[in-house]
Amino acid sequence: MNPAQLHLFFSHFPIVGLVCAILVNLYSLFNKSHELERLSLWFYVVLGIFALLAYLTGDGAEKIMETYPGITEDIIEPHENIALFFFIGLMITAGIAMIGLYITKTKEKSLKRFTLILLIAGILLGILAGFTGSTGGAIRHTEIKQGSYVKTK
């Protein structure tokens, strides 16, 4: 696989996985299950790993995309900018989740606090995920960039 294919492969996991993490996170709070709370923390760690992989393949994908007609730095830059914030947010969230997994081994009372913090972070990151995916899709999908096609006579 070339870097553009790898980037597409890895970049979808943090966006879709974030929705799954939030759902598990919410369910664990209502179900009052420590196992599900821990699972939600692990979800955020895994999302951080995929975000890192997407970030590392981004430059290679950009170099390939710039060889296509009409694809310029001006089209790619909005995606790069918002994706950087999404990446940083996921890295911080994954770090908090790892700290939470370590601390809650001995202090299970803290688990709910970490779960709530990550739920709030996950919801806020969901907004960035939407913008990141949308700006990434706009690079190659003209239907996103241009809107509706109106046929003229």
C-alpha positions in Angstrom: 0.0 0.0 0.0 1.2 3.5 -0.7 1.2 6.3 1.9 -2.1 7.8 0.7 -3.8 4.4 1.0 -2.3 3.9 4.5 -3.4 7.4 5.5 -6.9 6.8 4.4 -6.9 3.4 6.2 -5.6 4.7 9.5 -7.4 8.0 9.5 -10.9 6.5 9.5 -10.3 4.6 12.7 -10.0 7.6 15.0 -13.2 9.2 13.6 -15.4 6.1 13.7 -13.7 4.7 16.8 -14.4 7.9 18.7 -18.1 7.4 18.2 -17.7 3.8 19.6 -15.6 5.0 22.5 -18.2 7.6 23.4 -21.0 5.1 23.2 -19.1 2.6 25.4 -18.2 5.4 27.7 -21.9 6.5 28.1 -23.1 2.9 28.5 -20.5 2.2 31.2 -21.7 5.2 33.2 -25.3 4.2 33.1 -24.6 0.5 33.6 -22.2 1.3 36.5 -19.8 -1.3 35.2 -16.1 -0.9 36.1 -15.1 -3.4 33.4 -16.9 -1.2 30.7 -15.4 1.9 32.2 -11.9 0.4 31.8 -12.8 -0.7 28.3 -13.7 2.9 27.4 -10.3 4.0 28.7 -8.6 1.4 26.5 -10.7 2.6 23.5 -9.1 6.1 23.9 -5.6 4.5 24.1 -6.2 2.6 20.9 -7.6 5.7 19.2 -4.4 7.5 20.1 -2.4 4.8 18.4 -4.4 5.0 15.2 -4.3 8.8 15.3 -0.5 8.6 15.5 -0.4 6.3 12.5 -2.7 8.6 10.5 -0.4 11.5 11.4 2.7 9.7 10.4 1.3 8.8 7.0 -0.1 12.3 6.3 3.0 13.8 4.7 3.4 10.8 2.3 -0.3 11.1 1.4 0.1 14.8 0.7 3.1 14.2 -1.6 1.1 11.7 -3.6 -2.0 13.9 -3.7 -0.1 16.9 -5.0 0.8 14.9 -8.1 -2.9 14.9 -9.1 -4.2 17.7 -11.3 -6.0 20.4 -9.3 -4.8 19.2 -5.9 -2.6 21.9 -4.4 -1.3 22.9 -1.0 -4.2 25.4 -0.7 -6.7 22.5 -0.8 -4.7 20.3 1.6 -3.8 22.9 4.2 -7.2 23.3 5.8 -7.2 19.6 6.5 -3.7 19.7 7.8 -4.5 22.5 10.2 -7.7 21.0 11.7 -6.2 17.5 11.7 -3.3 18.7 13.8 -5.7 19.9 16.5 -7.6 16.6 16.4 -4.3 14.7 16.6 -3.1 16.7 19.6 -6.5 16.3 21.3 -6.4 12.5 20.8 -2.9 12.2 22.0 -3.8 14.1 25.2 -6.9 12.0 25.7 -4.9 8.8 25.1 -2.4 10.0 27.7 -5.1 10.7 30.2 -6.6 7.3 29.6 -3.3 5.6 30.2 -2.8 7.5 33.4 -6.3 6.5 34.4 -5.7 2.9 33.7 -2.6 3.0 35.8 -4.1 4.9 38.7 -7.3 3.0 38.9 -5.5 -0.3 39.3 -5.3 0.6 43.0 -7.9 3.4 43.3 -11.0 2.1 41.6 -13.0 5.1 43.0 -11.1 7.4 40.5 -12.3 5.3 37.6 -15.6 7.2 37.2 -13.8 10.6 37.3 -11.5 9.5 34.5 -14.5 8.1 32.5 -16.3 11.4 32.9 -13.3 13.5 31.8 -12.8 11.3 28.8 -16.5 11.5 27.9 -16.4 15.3 27.8 -13.1 15.2 25.9 -14.5 12.7 23.5 -17.6 14.7 22.7 -15.5 17.9 22.1 -13.1 15.8 19.9 -16.1 14.6 18.0 -16.6 18.1 16.7 -12.9 18.2 15.6 -13.3 14.8 14.1 -16.2 16.0 11.9 -14.2 19.0 10.6 -11.1 16.8 10.1 -13.1 14.2 8.1 -14.9 16.9 6.1 -11.8 18.8 5.1 -10.0 15.6 4.3 -12.8 14.5 2.1 -12.9 17.8 0.3 -9.4 17.2 -1.0 -10.6 14.6 -3.5 -14.4 14.6 -3.4 -15.7 17.4 -5.6 -19.2 16.8 -4.3 -18.1 18.1 -0.9 -16.2 21.1 -2.3 -18.8 22.2 -4.8 -22.1 21.2 -3.4 -25.0 20.3 -5.7 -24.4 19.9 -9.4 -26.8 22.0 -11.5 -27.0 21.0 -15.1 -27.2 23.9 -17.5 -28.7 23.8 -21.0 
